[in-house]
Amino acid sequence: MIVIKRKIRIVLIGLGLLSIMMLSLVKGMGDEGSMKKLFASEVQQELDKTTFSTEVFTEEDFASLPAPIERYFRHLGFVDQPKMSNAKIIFNEVAFNNGTMDLKLYSEQFNFVQEPTRIVYMMAKIGGVIPFEGRDKYQNGAGYMTGKLAKLFKLFDVTGPEMSQSGLVTVLAECLVIPTYALQDYITWEEIDENQTKATISYKGAKATGIFTISDDYDVVTFRSTDRYMDKGKGVYDLVPWRAEVVGLREQNGLKLPQSFKAIWELPEGDFVYFDGLISSVDYDVNHL
């Protein structure tokens, strides 16, 4: 009897997965890539209001920044390069783990400078078949994170002041990849020593602070903040120390650009790396999708 029940349970699980797959296919035929379409629409909205600059970065621009940041931008080769208004960053394969799912993600994001904005689309195939889509966004001063399974089932959909502050932290963490950010009035700087710099970003009533540490050979950049909230589920958010690590540099169009990016929660029991990926490409001043 126990064996029969076990077999019945396996069959039911299999039928459930098959149903999800079939629903996913049907949904995909009728509403292909709805979250991707929403992402594209939001990005296009930002592109439509983007003003592209004809200016280039000068020695004086970077001299106004703390010495570690100035040296870093010089080393990467940004002097005499155009002042970008946006950036498109692609990760072709990211090891992602949110505590319940362990996935290999494709991630595509746009960052905009005029107003601090970051819009990300992520997708994966669970078991190589069932689609997962995610959207991580900081736009108009508000943060959002949404995830769907099989284009039908909402796994999470969170927003609120905690997400908004956390979104600001992420924009700040990525600002050394997009140097125009560093010159904006909404970011202020304070030099700590020859390797460390404190940065603060303020926008629409929210504020976040973190410390950049740049290695002597410029190969490792660490950003650490205590202003980012961790979603514990059921509407519970806790401030947890958070760290981003950029390791390695690669040549692209005459610039040295970051090679890999990790996002890490510093938990009492040890570091939890939930995002770990190689940066496939960085394109500046993108004017179309």
Order of alpha helices (4+ residues) and beta strands (2+ residues): alpha-alpha-alpha-alpha-beta-beta-beta-beta-beta-beta-alpha-beta-beta-beta-beta-beta-beta-beta-beta-beta-beta
